Amino acid sequence: MFATSAQGHRLHYEQAGHGPDLVFVHGLAANLAFWHMRVAPALSRDHRVTSFDLRGHGHSEMTEGGYTTAGFASDLQSVLDAAGIERADVVAHSFGGAVALEHALRWPDRVRSLCLIDARVPSLQPLHRREEPEYWERRRSEIEARGVRIPEDTPLVAYAMLEELAPLGARGADGPRVAPGLPLANGMWNANTRTARRWQRLVANTSFASDICVTDLSASRVRLVRQPVLLSYGGASFCLETCRQLETLLPGAVTIVHPDRGHFFPVVEPELVVRDVRDFLARQGGRHRRRAQLAPPAGTHAES
């Protein structure tokens, strides 16, 4: 299925299940398949699940520009309208978390709650710039020391993927693990995958690289989020800094930290996401039934 954005480009989305609306937002260099192996199917038993490809990703149209946080948030709103979703709980991973926060601030009446799964908010945790070759060379050496070869043309955004998804290359009892919705094969950046080729065109032919650095999702604006928020993070993730800042900015958030898990634990152990989201939403449902306040108790925190 396709939605049409406010600017007229096509956005690919899929729906399954019945019940309260649950919307999934993937991160950069991925697509909606990121959720479709086990997370979305499990949660569609109790919800109508909608997932979509961000602009320029998957089967959504690649435009010349519009890849800012606000642009992606507007696209999300277009998908909600096309899919007939009045109000939804939103689950988002990585950069998708910044998109979800921006959308919740711009259209608060359309969002019941936010489940931020190892989200990274650029304004709270800036990326090292391309102009810092010493950092990237050090990062490359550290990854290759772990036995992961990095070809010369590997995009910088893939470094974190390679570092944390390398274990997926190990063959288990039921065969090699895969990373759905990501441009990787056997834990390595694979330039021959459709996802990788599309990503390379996105970076080379659009304003994407500069647009994603444009955001007014400042700390002062994040403080204005009023929906219940779940923060589900890997204890070994490079995004944990964002988690700690969000805890400060959103003192009512429920935090779950999974020890020794990295940024891509939703791929490696999707059952953790299913459990976290299901438990969080059940808690919110109980509060609604008791006609209580939407916001969870201040300072709720758990370690799994």
C-alpha positions, 0 to 999 in steps of 0.5 A, a space after each residue: 500500500 502507498 500513502 501520498 505525502 504533503 509534498 506529493 511523493 509516495 510512501 510505502 506502508 503495510 498493515 496487519 492485525 486488528 486492535 489498537 493502532 501500533 505504528 513502527 518507525 525504522 532507523 536510517 539505512 533500514 526499511 520496514 522489514 527491520 520489524 517484520 521477522 518477529 516483532 511486528 507479527 507477535 504484536 499484531 496478535 493484539 494490535 493493528 500494526 502499521 509499518 512504513 518505509 522512510 522517505 528514500 528507503 525501501 519502496 518509498 519514493 526517493 526525493 531530491 530533499 526533505 530528509 530532515 527530522 521534520 520532513 520525516 515526521 510529516 511523512 509519518 503523519 501522511 501515513 497515519 492519514 492514509 491508513 485511517 489511524 486516528 491515534 496510535 502508540 508509536 514504536 521507533 528504533 535508532 534515528 526513527 526515535 527522533 522522527 517519532 519525538 518530532 511527530 509527537 510534538 507536532 501532532 500530539 493528539 495523534 500519539 497515545 504513547 512512544 516506545 523508543 527502542 535504542 533511539 538516538 536523538 542527534 541534538 542530544 548526542 551529535 555524530 562525529 563529523 566526516 571531517 574528523 578522520 582520526 576518530 573514524 580511523 580509530 573506530 575502523 581499527 577497533 572493528 577490524 581488530 575484532 575480525 571484521 573486515 571493512 572495505 574502503 567504500 563502506 559508508 561511515 553510517 555502517 560502522 556501528 552496524 558492522 561493530 554490533 552485528 558482526 555476531 550475526 555472521 556466526 552460524 547457529 544450530 538452525 543456520 546463519 542468522 540474518 539482519 532483515 531490513 539492513 544492508 548486511 550479509 553475515 554481519 558484513 556491509 554488503 554493497 550488493 544488496 538492494 538495501 545497500 544500493 538504494 542507500 548509496 544512491 540516497 547519499 550520492 544523489 540527494 540532500 540526505 547527508 546534509 538534511 539529517 543534520 538539520 533538526 530543531 528537536 532541541 532539549 527544550 522541545 523534548 521536555 514538552 513531550 507529554 505522552 507516556 514514554 518507554 525507553 528500551 536500550 541496550 546496556 552496551 549500545 553507543 546510544 545509551 547517552 541519548 537514553 540518559 539525557 531523555 531520562 533527565 528531560 522526561 522524568 516520567 519515562 519508563 526505562 529498561 536497560 538490557 545489559 550487554 546488548 548493543 544497538 541492534 538488539 531488536 534484530 538479535 533478540 526481538 523477543 526483548 522488544 516484544 516483551 517491553 512494548 507489550 508490558 508497557 502498553 498493558 500498563 498504559 491500558 490499565 491506567 486508562 481503565 482506572 481513569 488515571 493520568 496518562 503519565 507513568 510514575 516519575 523516575 520509573 527504571 528497570 534493568 532486565 
